[in-house]
Amino acid sequence: MSRIALITGATSGIGRATAIAFADLDYRIILCGRRQDRLQELEEQLSAQTAVTTLNFDVSNWTEVNDAISTLPDEWKAIDILVNSAGSAQGMSAIQEGDPTDWDLMIDGNVRGLLYVSKAVMPGMVERKRGHIVNLSSIAGKQTYANGAVYCASKAAVEALSAGMRLDMTQHGIKVTNIAPGAVETEFSVIRFKGDADRAAKVYEGFTPLTADDIADTIVYAVTAPAHVTIADITILAAAQSAATTIHRK
């Protein structure tokens, strides 16, 4: 039977691209997200290729997460791959001018969400002595930049959690991969700038940014590595980018 993959944040961006890439591998896919209409649309698209089911929940709500995952039918419970893709950036201001509501959204989605979904999935992986967890971090988790302290802190937490998971999970035959993308053109900047599409577009002017498909390809590379190989940590940048805020623009 083909592998089962659970993907959070599957309704857009990297999560959606990963679901499409996994369908090409004939993986059975559990699509997770908050936007039910988008979940249904993607389920319909991918069902022509592979078995798909959906779970509609907020990753930052433990009760919703646990209830949804614990009630999966028996044929979907043996999750082989977990991709923690859900999360966002909210606002971009000096820390003393930051909005606590934005802070909560980033910490809840990027940190609590990763923890809650992993907590719901990991015990089954440990029992079966196999599995692969892929956490989406960011170059911001490795290099802090001005006006992004809380987002950077939340992604630094993902880096630490990935390392800690690997220390705890390896003995149980479970791989953990941390992927840290640089500038990827998705809905990321539109959300960060509260729907200001013009401001978001300027982030990607003058160079060719990464795409969600580029990151999905990297995830596929990690999860299809030989059994004796763990791709522990990958930083992937656009060719024009050399650091978090250093981009050569034409």
Contacts in CASP RR format, 6 or more apart in sequence:
PFRMAT RR
TARGET T0000
AUTHOR 0000-0000-0000
METHOD contacts of the structure
MODEL  1
MSRIALITGATSGIGRATAIAFADLDYRIILCGRRQDRLQELEEQLSAQT
AVTTLNFDVSNWTEVNDAISTLPDEWKAIDILVNSAGSAQGMSAIQEGDP
TDWDLMIDGNVRGLLYVSKAVMPGMVERKRGHIVNLSSIAGKQTYANGAV
YCASKAAVEALSAGMRLDMTQHGIKVTNIAPGAVETEFSVIRFKGDADRA
AKVYEGFTPLTADDIADTIVYAVTAPAHVTIADITILAAAQSAATTIHRK
1 28 0 8 1.000
2 25 0 8 1.000
2 26 0 8 1.000
2 27 0 8 1.000
2 28 0 8 1.000
2 50 0 8 1.000
2 51 0 8 1.000
3 25 0 8 1.000
3 27 0 8 1.000
3 28 0 8 1.000
3 80 0 8 1.000
3 81 0 8 1.000
4 27 0 8 1.000
4 28 0 8 1.000
4 29 0 8 1.000
4 30 0 8 1.000
4 76 0 8 1.000
4 78 0 8 1.000
4 79 0 8 1.000
4 80 0 8 1.000
4 81 0 8 1.000
5 22 0 8 1.000
5 27 0 8 1.000
5 28 0 8 1.000
5 29 0 8 1.000
5 30 0 8 1.000
5 79 0 8 1.000
5 80 0 8 1.000
5 81 0 8 1.000
5 82 0 8 1.000
5 83 0 8 1.000
5 223 0 8 1.000
6 29 0 8 1.000
6 30 0 8 1.000
6 32 0 8 1.000
6 55 0 8 1.000
6 69 0 8 1.000
6 79 0 8 1.000
6 81 0 8 1.000
6 82 0 8 1.000
6 83 0 8 1.000
6 117 0 8 1.000
6 121 0 8 1.000
7 15 0 8 1.000
7 18 0 8 1.000
7 19 0 8 1.000
7 22 0 8 1.000
7 29 0 8 1.000
7 30 0 8 1.000
7 31 0 8 1.000
7 32 0 8 1.000
7 83 0 8 1.000
7 85 0 8 1.000
8 15 0 8 1.000
8 32 0 8 1.000
8 33 0 8 1.000
8 59 0 8 1.000
8 83 0 8 1.000
8 84 0 8 1.000
8 85 0 8 1.000
8 86 0 8 1.000
8 113 0 8 1.000
8 117 0 8 1.000
9 15 0 8 1.000
9 16 0 8 1.000
9 32 0 8 1.000
9 33 0 8 1.000
9 59 0 8 1.000
9 85 0 8 1.000
9 86 0 8 1.000
9 87 0 8 1.000
10 16 0 8 1.000
10 18 0 8 1.000
10 19 0 8 1.000
10 31 0 8 1.000
10 32 0 8 1.000
10 33 0 8 1.000
10 39 0 8 1.000
10 42 0 8 1.000
10 85 0 8 1.000
11 31 0 8 1.000
11 33 0 8 1.000
11 34 0 8 1.000
11 35 0 8 1.000
11 38 0 8 1.000
11 39 0 8 1.000
11 42 0 8 1.000
12 38 0 8 1.000
12 186 0 8 1.000
12 187 0 8 1.000
13 186 0 8 1.000
13 187 0 8 1.000
13 188 0 8 1.000
13 212 0 8 1.000
14 85 0 8 1.000
14 136 0 8 1.000
14 181 0 8 1.000
14 184 0 8 1.000
14 186 0 8 1.000
14 212 0 8 1.000
14 215 0 8 1.000
14 216 0 8 1.000
15 83 0 8 1.000
15 85 0 8 1.000
15 212 0 8 1.000
15 216 0 8 1.000
16 42 0 8 1.000
16 212 0 8 1.000
17 211 0 8 1.000
17 212 0 8 1.000
17 213 0 8 1.000
17 215 0 8 1.000
17 216 0 8 1.000
18 83 0 8 1.000
18 85 0 8 1.000
18 215 0 8 1.000
18 216 0 8 1.000
18 219 0 8 1.000
18 220 0 8 1.000
19 29 0 8 1.000
19 31 0 8 1.000
19 42 0 8 1.000
19 46 0 8 1.000
20 45 0 8 1.000
20 46 0 8 1.000
20 216 0 8 1.000
21 213 0 8 1.000
21 216 0 8 1.000
21 217 0 8 1.000
21 219 0 8 1.000
21 220 0 8 1.000
22 29 0 8 1.000
22 50 0 8 1.000
22 81 0 8 1.000
22 220 0 8 1.000
23 29 0 8 1.000
23 46 0 8 1.000
23 49 0 8 1.000
23 50 0 8 1.000
23 52 0 8 1.000
24 49 0 8 1.000
25 220 0 8 1.000
25 224 0 8 1.000
26 49 0 8 1.000
26 50 0 8 1.000
27 50 0 8 1.000
27 81 0 8 1.000
28 50 0 8 1.000
28 51 0 8 1.000
28 52 0 8 1.000
28 76 0 8 1.000
29 46 0 8 1.000
29 50 0 8 1.000
29 51 0 8 1.000
29 52 0 8 1.000
29 53 0 8 1.000
30 52 0 8 1.000
30 53 0 8 1.000
30 54 0 8 1.000
30 55 0 8 1.000
30 72 0 8 1.000
30 76 0 8 1.000
30 79 0 8 1.000
31 39 0 8 1.000
31 42 0 8 1.000
31 43 0 8 1.000
31 46 0 8 1.000
31 52 0 8 1.000
31 53 0 8 1.000
31 54 0 8 1.000
31 55 0 8 1.000
32 39 0 8 1.000
32 54 0 8 1.000
32 55 0 8 1.000
32 56 0 8 1.000
32 57 0 8 1.000
32 59 0 8 1.000
32 68 0 8 1.000
32 86 0 8 1.000
32 117 0 8 1.000
33 39 0 8 1.000
33 54 0 8 1.000
33 55 0 8 1.000
33 56 0 8 1.000
33 57 0 8 1.000
33 59 0 8 1.000
33 86 0 8 1.000
34 56 0 8 1.000
34 57 0 8 1.000
34 58 0 8 1.000
36 54 0 8 1.000
36 56 0 8 1.000
39 54 0 8 1.000
39 56 0 8 1.000
40 54 0 8 1.000
42 52 0 8 1.000
43 52 0 8 1.000
43 53 0 8 1.000
43 54 0 8 1.000
46 52 0 8 1.000
53 72 0 8 1.000
53 73 0 8 1.000
53 76 0 8 1.000
55 68 0 8 1.000
55 69 0 8 1.000
55 72 0 8 1.000
56 68 0 8 1.000
57 64 0 8 1.000
57 65 0 8 1.000
57 67 0 8 1.000
57 68 0 8 1.000
58 64 0 8 1.000
58 65 0 8 1.000
59 65 0 8 1.000
59 86 0 8 1.000
59 87 0 8 1.000
59 109 0 8 1.000
59 112 0 8 1.000
59 113 0 8 1.000
59 114 0 8 1.000
59 116 0 8 1.000
59 117 0 8 1.000
60 108 0 8 1.000
60 109 0 8 1.000
60 112 0 8 1.000
60 113 0 8 1.000
60 116 0 8 1.000
61 116 0 8 1.000
62 112 0 8 1.000
62 116 0 8 1.000
62 119 0 8 1.000
65 113 0 8 1.000
65 116 0 8 1.000
65 117 0 8 1.000
65 119 0 8 1.000
65 120 0 8 1.000
66 116 0 8 1.000
66 119 0 8 1.000
66 120 0 8 1.000
69 117 0 8 1.000
69 120 0 8 1.000
69 121 0 8 1.000
70 120 0 8 1.000
77 124 0 8 1.000
78 124 0 8 1.000
78 128 0 8 1.000
79 121 0 8 1.000
79 124 0 8 1.000
79 125 0 8 1.000
79 131 0 8 1.000
80 130 0 8 1.000
80 131 0 8 1.000
80 132 0 8 1.000
81 131 0 8 1.000
81 132 0 8 1.000
81 133 0 8 1.000
81 134 0 8 1.000
81 223 0 8 1.000
82 117 0 8 1.000
82 118 0 8 1.000
82 121 0 8 1.000
82 125 0 8 1.000
82 131 0 8 1.000
82 132 0 8 1.000
82 133 0 8 1.000
82 134 0 8 1.000
83 134 0 8 1.000
83 136 0 8 1.000
83 219 0 8 1.000
84 113 0 8 1.000
84 114 0 8 1.000
84 117 0 8 1.000
84 118 0 8 1.000
84 133 0 8 1.000
84 134 0 8 1.000
84 135 0 8 1.000
84 136 0 8 1.000
85 136 0 8 1.000
86 109 0 8 1.000
86 113 0 8 1.000
86 114 0 8 1.000
86 117 0 8 1.000
87 106 0 8 1.000
87 109 0 8 1.000
87 110 0 8 1.000
87 113 0 8 1.000
87 136 0 8 1.000
88 105 0 8 1.000
88 106 0 8 1.000
88 109 0 8 1.000
88 110 0 8 1.000
88 188 0 8 1.000
88 191 0 8 1.000
88 192 0 8 1.000
89 106 0 8 1.000
89 148 0 8 1.000
89 151 0 8 1.000
89 188 0 8 1.000
89 189 0 8 1.000
89 191 0 8 1.000
89 192 0 8 1.000
90 99 0 8 1.000
90 101 0 8 1.000
90 102 0 8 1.000
90 103 0 8 1.000
90 105 0 8 1.000
90 106 0 8 1.000
90 151 0 8 1.000
90 191 0 8 1.000
90 192 0 8 1.000
91 98 0 8 1.000
91 99 0 8 1.000
91 102 0 8 1.000
91 192 0 8 1.000
91 193 0 8 1.000
91 194 0 8 1.000
92 147 0 8 1.000
92 148 0 8 1.000
92 192 0 8 1.000
92 193 0 8 1.000
93 99 0 8 1.000
93 147 0 8 1.000
93 148 0 8 1.000
94 146 0 8 1.000
94 147 0 8 1.000
95 148 0 8 1.000
95 149 0 8 1.000
95 150 0 8 1.000
98 150 0 8 1.000
102 150 0 8 1.000
103 150 0 8 1.000
106 150 0 8 1.000
106 151 0 8 1.000
106 154 0 8 1.000
107 150 0 8 1.000
107 154 0 8 1.000
109 154 0 8 1.000
110 151 0 8 1.000
110 154 0 8 1.000
110 155 0 8 1.000
110 157 0 8 1.000
110 158 0 8 1.000
111 154 0 8 1.000
111 157 0 8 1.000
111 158 0 8 1.000
111 161 0 8 1.000
114 135 0 8 1.000
114 158 0 8 1.000
114 161 0 8 1.000
115 161 0 8 1.000
118 133 0 8 1.000
118 165 0 8 1.000
121 133 0 8 1.000
122 133 0 8 1.000
122 169 0 8 1.000
122 174 0 8 1.000
125 131 0 8 1.000
125 133 0 8 1.000
125 169 0 8 1.000
125 172 0 8 1.000
125 174 0 8 1.000
126 169 0 8 1.000
126 172 0 8 1.000
126 174 0 8 1.000
129 172 0 8 1.000
129 173 0 8 1.000
130 173 0 8 1.000
130 174 0 8 1.000
131 173 0 8 1.000
131 174 0 8 1.000
131 175 0 8 1.000
132 174 0 8 1.000
132 175 0 8 1.000
132 176 0 8 1.000
132 177 0 8 1.000
132 222 0 8 1.000
132 223 0 8 1.000
133 165 0 8 1.000
133 169 0 8 1.000
133 174 0 8 1.000
133 175 0 8 1.000
133 176 0 8 1.000
133 177 0 8 1.000
134 176 0 8 1.000
134 177 0 8 1.000
134 179 0 8 1.000
134 219 0 8 1.000
134 222 0 8 1.000
134 223 0 8 1.000
135 158 0 8 1.000
135 161 0 8 1.000
135 162 0 8 1.000
135 165 0 8 1.000
135 176 0 8 1.000
135 177 0 8 1.000
135 178 0 8 1.000
135 179 0 8 1.000
136 158 0 8 1.000
136 179 0 8 1.000
136 181 0 8 1.000
136 215 0 8 1.000
137 155 0 8 1.000
137 158 0 8 1.000
137 159 0 8 1.000
137 162 0 8 1.000
137 178 0 8 1.000
137 179 0 8 1.000
137 180 0 8 1.000
138 151 0 8 1.000
138 155 0 8 1.000
138 158 0 8 1.000
138 180 0 8 1.000
138 181 0 8 1.000
138 182 0 8 1.000
139 180 0 8 1.000
139 181 0 8 1.000
139 182 0 8 1.000
139 235 0 8 1.000
139 237 0 8 1.000
139 243 0 8 1.000
139 244 0 8 1.000
140 148 0 8 1.000
140 151 0 8 1.000
140 152 0 8 1.000
140 155 0 8 1.000
140 156 0 8 1.000
140 244 0 8 1.000
141 152 0 8 1.000
141 155 0 8 1.000
141 156 0 8 1.000
141 158 0 8 1.000
141 159 0 8 1.000
141 180 0 8 1.000
142 156 0 8 1.000
142 159 0 8 1.000
142 180 0 8 1.000
142 235 0 8 1.000
142 244 0 8 1.000
143 152 0 8 1.000
143 243 0 8 1.000
143 244 0 8 1.000
143 245 0 8 1.000
144 152 0 8 1.000
144 153 0 8 1.000
144 156 0 8 1.000
144 244 0 8 1.000
145 152 0 8 1.000
145 244 0 8 1.000
145 245 0 8 1.000
146 245 0 8 1.000
155 180 0 8 1.000
158 178 0 8 1.000
159 178 0 8 1.000
159 180 0 8 1.000
162 176 0 8 1.000
162 177 0 8 1.000
162 178 0 8 1.000
162 233 0 8 1.000
163 178 0 8 1.000
164 176 0 8 1.000
165 176 0 8 1.000
166 176 0 8 1.000
166 230 0 8 1.000
166 232 0 8 1.000
169 175 0 8 1.000
169 176 0 8 1.000
170 176 0 8 1.000
170 230 0 8 1.000
175 230 0 8 1.000
175 231 0 8 1.000
176 230 0 8 1.000
176 232 0 8 1.000
177 219 0 8 1.000
177 222 0 8 1.000
177 223 0 8 1.000
177 230 0 8 1.000
177 231 0 8 1.000
177 232 0 8 1.000
177 233 0 8 1.000
177 234 0 8 1.000
178 232 0 8 1.000
178 233 0 8 1.000
178 234 0 8 1.000
179 215 0 8 1.000
179 218 0 8 1.000
179 219 0 8 1.000
179 222 0 8 1.000
179 233 0 8 1.000
179 234 0 8 1.000
179 236 0 8 1.000
180 233 0 8 1.000
180 234 0 8 1.000
180 235 0 8 1.000
180 236 0 8 1.000
181 210 0 8 1.000
181 215 0 8 1.000
181 235 0 8 1.000
181 236 0 8 1.000
181 237 0 8 1.000
182 210 0 8 1.000
182 235 0 8 1.000
182 236 0 8 1.000
182 237 0 8 1.000
182 238 0 8 1.000
182 241 0 8 1.000
182 244 0 8 1.000
183 203 0 8 1.000
183 204 0 8 1.000
183 207 0 8 1.000
183 209 0 8 1.000
183 210 0 8 1.000
183 237 0 8 1.000
183 238 0 8 1.000
183 241 0 8 1.000
183 247 0 8 1.000
184 209 0 8 1.000
184 210 0 8 1.000
184 211 0 8 1.000
184 212 0 8 1.000
184 214 0 8 1.000
184 215 0 8 1.000
185 203 0 8 1.000
185 204 0 8 1.000
185 209 0 8 1.000
185 210 0 8 1.000
185 211 0 8 1.000
186 211 0 8 1.000
186 212 0 8 1.000
189 199 0 8 1.000
189 200 0 8 1.000
189 201 0 8 1.000
189 203 0 8 1.000
189 204 0 8 1.000
190 196 0 8 1.000
190 197 0 8 1.000
190 200 0 8 1.000
192 200 0 8 1.000
193 199 0 8 1.000
193 200 0 8 1.000
205 249 0 8 1.000
206 240 0 8 1.000
206 249 0 8 1.000
206 250 0 8 1.000
207 238 0 8 1.000
207 240 0 8 1.000
207 241 0 8 1.000
207 247 0 8 1.000
207 248 0 8 1.000
207 249 0 8 1.000
207 250 0 8 1.000
208 238 0 8 1.000
208 239 0 8 1.000
208 240 0 8 1.000
209 238 0 8 1.000
210 236 0 8 1.000
210 237 0 8 1.000
210 238 0 8 1.000
214 236 0 8 1.000
215 236 0 8 1.000
218 234 0 8 1.000
218 236 0 8 1.000
221 231 0 8 1.000
222 231 0 8 1.000
222 234 0 8 1.000
225 231 0 8 1.000
238 247 0 8 1.000
240 247 0 8 1.000
240 248 0 8 1.000
240 249 0 8 1.000
241 247 0 8 1.000
241 248 0 8 1.000
242 248 0 8 1.000
END
